[in-house]
Amino acid sequence: MTTPICMLDLARMRKDRMDKLRAAMTASGIDVLVLCLQSNVSYATGARVPTADHVRAAWWRAVAIVQRDDPWPHLFTEFPEGSPVELPSDHLHPAVGAGGGARPGRQRRGAAGDPDVRAANAPV
């Protein structure tokens, strides 16, 4: 078994990305961002979702809403277990469907100490 050279501080990296994003929003005079592409949602929130085929991705898309004065983004997702453990539960919402309605979502399991949650947020 190999020993890792270093351990990534994912929570710090997510915070640094949010700080950078908010600074860019301030510099551009933007108050709110609505992010719909998975790569943008992942960048802003750190959320991970399983790979999906194009049909499923078109119907149940992860969405992030970033407000300049809110320290946490709002995440709308079908996979709450892929959300970072530090994301407050009041910022985690059910997925938004193509018809505009929210799909009844699953609740994030456990807390930071729960092995299921840790596994979902473990580095790849």
Secondary structure, 3 states (H helix, E strand, C coil): CCCCCCCCCHHHHHHHHHHHHHHHHHHHCCCEEEECCHHHHHHHHCCCCCCCCHHHHHHEECEEEEECCCCCCEEEECCHHHCCCCCCHHHEEECEECCCCECCCCCCCCCCCCHHHHHHCCCC
